[in-house]
């Protein structure tokens, strides 16, 4: 998936809605198993039609993205999906905020010391 998040369009919004509903409704005991099943199921449905941008790994990243940024209004449309993939792997909100601000200053994410 190339481009900005604003370019994800309706399909991206649908995926965010799917994960918000799934996370809210899954049971504590079976959450990990259900989450793994669901990501594989969604990838099996979308990848043949839309390509490798919807592989199981990409769907897992979408899921992690939703958990990290559950409020869509808090997103920065200037950041690319590649930049968000780096940012969601950071282990604290302070680190994420710092790297988002650095990226917003037009510093290429590849030059930041993660």
Rosetta silent file (secondary structure, phi, psi, omega in degrees, C-alpha in Angstrom):
SEQUENCE: XXXXXXXXXXXXXXXXXXXXXXXXXXXXXXXXXXXXXXXXXXXXXXXXXXXXXXXXXXXXXXXXXXXXXXXXXXXXXXXXXXXXXXXXXXXXXXXXXXXXXXXXXXXXXXXXXX
SCORE:     score description
SCORE:     0.000 S_00000001
   1 L     0.000  111.891 -179.211    0.000    0.000    0.000 S_00000001
   2 L  -102.232  160.624  175.508    1.685    3.146   -1.219 S_00000001
   3 L    95.724 -177.323 -178.567    0.735    6.725   -0.590 S_00000001
   4 E   -81.092  162.116  179.454   -0.777    8.574    2.303 S_00000001
   5 H   -61.395  -30.452  179.319   -3.411    7.204    4.644 S_00000001
   6 H   -64.981  -20.038  179.441   -5.931    9.570    3.120 S_00000001
   7 H   -86.612   -7.790  179.249   -5.499    7.608   -0.109 S_00000001
   8 L   -63.898  -29.978  174.044   -6.466    4.310    1.538 S_00000001
   9 H    67.591 -153.202 -173.141  -10.050    5.304    0.893 S_00000001
  10 H   -63.057  -37.866 -178.351  -13.108    3.266    1.686 S_00000001
  11 H   -63.879  -41.219  176.655  -11.299   -0.065    1.987 S_00000001
  12 H   -62.357  -40.462  178.365   -9.007    1.304    4.686 S_00000001
  13 H   -65.660  -38.188  177.753  -11.990    2.675    6.577 S_00000001
  14 H   -64.003  -43.266  179.159  -13.725   -0.690    6.312 S_00000001
  15 H   -62.706  -42.327  177.781  -10.657   -2.456    7.725 S_00000001
  16 H   -61.983  -40.465  177.823  -10.497   -0.027   10.648 S_00000001
  17 H   -64.880  -42.916  178.290  -14.196   -0.625   11.322 S_00000001
  18 H   -58.094  -48.984 -177.552  -13.721   -4.412   11.143 S_00000001
  19 H   -69.564  -33.512  177.481  -10.887   -4.348   13.645 S_00000001
  20 H   -64.330  -40.873  178.584  -12.650   -1.956   15.985 S_00000001
  21 H   -69.811  -40.968 -178.042  -15.636   -4.311   16.118 S_00000001
  22 H   -67.364  -42.726 -179.881  -13.516   -7.447   16.420 S_00000001
  23 H   -65.550  -41.952 -178.200  -11.329   -6.093   19.195 S_00000001
  24 H   -67.066  -32.416 -172.677  -14.358   -4.829   21.127 S_00000001
  25 H   -99.982   -9.141 -177.368  -16.287   -8.082   20.816 S_00000001
  26 L   -75.329  147.512 -179.902  -13.591  -10.746   21.237 S_00000001
  27 L   -79.796  147.898 -178.487  -13.437  -12.653   24.518 S_00000001
  28 L   -56.801  -45.585 -174.142  -10.390  -12.279   26.772 S_00000001
  29 L   -66.404  -38.857 -173.959   -9.572  -16.000   26.863 S_00000001
  30 L  -105.236   11.838 -173.666   -9.754  -16.545   23.132 S_00000001
  31 H   -58.244  -49.198 -176.891   -8.609  -13.129   21.933 S_00000001
  32 H   -64.391  -46.003  179.563   -5.202  -14.192   20.567 S_00000001
  33 H   -63.369  -43.350 -179.541   -6.541  -17.280   18.798 S_00000001
  34 H   -66.503  -41.288  178.363   -9.512  -15.388   17.390 S_00000001
  35 H   -61.705  -42.899  177.798   -7.310  -12.495   16.288 S_00000001
  36 H   -65.017  -43.080  177.405   -4.934  -14.849   14.487 S_00000001
  37 H   -61.033  -45.456 -176.156   -7.834  -16.646   12.831 S_00000001
  38 H   -64.912  -43.564  179.485   -9.440  -13.371   11.807 S_00000001
  39 H   -63.404  -39.586  177.694   -6.288  -11.870   10.276 S_00000001
  40 H   -66.296  -42.723 -179.989   -5.712  -15.037    8.252 S_00000001
  41 H   -61.429  -46.752 -179.301   -9.356  -15.141    7.166 S_00000001
  42 H   -63.800  -43.487  178.500   -9.342  -11.494    6.058 S_00000001
  43 H   -62.315  -42.044  178.947   -6.043  -11.948    4.197 S_00000001
  44 H   -61.380  -31.177 -179.888   -7.357  -15.078    2.471 S_00000001
  45 H   -81.213  -39.375 -171.849  -10.366  -13.058    1.269 S_00000001
  46 H   -92.535  -35.973 -174.009   -8.593   -9.857    0.199 S_00000001
  47 H   -59.816  -42.806  179.764   -5.134  -10.896   -1.036 S_00000001
  48 H   -60.138  -33.746 -177.514   -6.301  -12.818   -4.140 S_00000001
  49 H   -88.761  -37.091 -172.620   -8.272   -9.803   -5.339 S_00000001
  50 H  -109.259   -5.680  175.349   -6.128   -6.882   -4.118 S_00000001
  51 L    94.481 -172.516 -172.318   -2.613   -8.352   -4.050 S_00000001
  52 H   -67.005  -12.843  174.960    0.195   -8.663   -1.539 S_00000001
  53 H   -65.366   -8.526  178.857   -0.714   -5.362    0.122 S_00000001
  54 H  -124.281   33.960  175.411   -3.353   -7.437    1.928 S_00000001
  55 L   -68.961  170.245  179.131   -1.213  -10.397    2.990 S_00000001
  56 H   -58.111  -41.570  179.672   -1.603  -11.838    6.485 S_00000001
  57 H   -62.942  -42.149  178.665    1.417   -9.799    7.629 S_00000001
  58 H   -65.626  -39.412  177.741   -0.079   -6.585    6.216 S_00000001
  59 H   -63.771  -39.148  176.297   -3.425   -7.326    7.886 S_00000001
  60 H   -62.228  -39.073  176.778   -1.546   -7.856   11.177 S_00000001
  61 H   -66.102  -38.597  175.668    0.095   -4.460   10.659 S_00000001
  62 H   -59.974  -41.855 -179.212   -3.338   -2.898   10.021 S_00000001
  63 H   -64.073  -45.680  178.259   -4.502   -4.447   13.292 S_00000001
  64 H   -64.226  -38.315  176.771   -1.463   -3.132   15.171 S_00000001
  65 H   -58.918  -47.211 -179.902   -2.019    0.258   13.525 S_00000001
  66 H   -62.029  -41.146 -179.573   -5.609    0.349   14.795 S_00000001
  67 H   -66.606  -33.487 -179.054   -4.529   -0.590   18.313 S_00000001
  68 H   -78.989  -36.395 -177.552   -1.858    2.115   18.288 S_00000001
  69 L  -127.104   70.067 -176.974   -4.059    4.817   16.705 S_00000001
  70 L   -70.125  -17.324 -179.639   -7.697    3.986   17.592 S_00000001
  71 L  -103.893  107.735 -174.352   -8.808    7.585   17.015 S_00000001
  72 H   -60.632  -30.300 -179.104   -8.678    8.284   13.288 S_00000001
  73 H   -68.334  -15.784 -179.867   -8.697   12.061   13.820 S_00000001
  74 H   -84.811   -2.690 -177.620   -5.317   11.795   15.553 S_00000001
  75 L   -78.322  153.044  176.259   -3.629   10.566   12.367 S_00000001
  76 L  -105.229  111.023 -177.036   -1.288   12.656   10.282 S_00000001
  77 L   -68.039  -15.184  179.465   -2.244   12.385    6.623 S_00000001
  78 L   -73.940  -19.005 -178.421    1.214   13.660    5.656 S_00000001
  79 L   -85.333  144.692  178.543    2.808   10.417    6.838 S_00000001
  80 E   -87.377  165.455  176.476    3.050    7.448    4.532 S_00000001
  81 H   -60.537  -37.659  178.315    2.079    3.891    5.391 S_00000001
  82 H   -61.068  -40.656  178.344    5.806    2.999    5.386 S_00000001
  83 H   -67.964  -41.486  177.254    6.451    5.645    8.026 S_00000001
  84 H   -64.288  -34.475  178.603    3.527    4.458   10.134 S_00000001
  85 H   -62.173  -34.450  175.772    4.806    0.866    9.920 S_00000001
  86 H   -71.935  -45.698 -174.935    8.025    2.036   11.596 S_00000001
  87 H   -64.921  -39.642 -177.138    6.228    4.196   14.156 S_00000001
  88 L   -69.408  -15.205  178.094    3.745    1.530   15.328 S_00000001
  89 L   -84.234   -8.974  179.174    6.644   -0.754   16.244 S_00000001
  90 L   -72.662  146.115 -169.286    7.980    1.718   18.802 S_00000001
  91 L   -90.236   -1.037  178.003    7.361    0.653   22.388 S_00000001
  92 L  -143.718  154.169  179.430    6.191    3.901   23.980 S_00000001
  93 H   -64.428  -36.603  178.798    3.885    6.783   23.189 S_00000001
  94 H   -60.360  -43.470  178.427    6.681    9.279   23.899 S_00000001
  95 H   -64.494  -43.227  178.947    8.864    7.666   21.229 S_00000001
  96 H   -61.271  -46.433  179.578    5.986    7.615   18.746 S_00000001
  97 H   -59.963  -42.835 -179.872    5.196   11.275   19.403 S_00000001
  98 H   -61.214  -49.649 -177.035    8.856   12.232   19.002 S_00000001
  99 H   -70.175  -30.246  174.217    9.294   10.439   15.699 S_00000001
 100 H   -64.954  -45.721  179.728    6.001   11.749   14.350 S_00000001
 101 H   -63.993  -40.755  177.887    7.092   15.306   15.134 S_00000001
 102 H   -63.663  -40.453  179.210   10.512   14.706   13.578 S_00000001
 103 H   -66.845  -38.746  179.597    8.895   13.260   10.485 S_00000001
 104 H   -64.896  -23.572  177.164    6.505   16.186   10.276 S_00000001
 105 L   -80.314   10.364  179.208    9.568   18.459   10.167 S_00000001
 106 L    73.210   22.105  174.077   10.359   16.730    6.832 S_00000001
 107 L   -83.000  122.466  178.333   13.129   14.607    8.289 S_00000001
 108 L   -58.184  132.835 -176.496   13.235   11.342    6.311 S_00000001
 109 H   -59.104  -29.836  179.988   12.270    8.492    8.656 S_00000001
 110 H   -66.626  -19.365 -179.713   15.265    6.467    7.445 S_00000001
 111 H   -90.518   -6.416  179.108   17.655    9.015    8.973 S_00000001
 112 L   -82.374  140.977  179.180   16.191    8.714   12.453 S_00000001
 113 L   -85.538  100.068  178.869   17.974    6.423   14.874 S_00000001
 114 L   -86.498    0.000    0.000   15.361    3.909   15.910 S_00000001
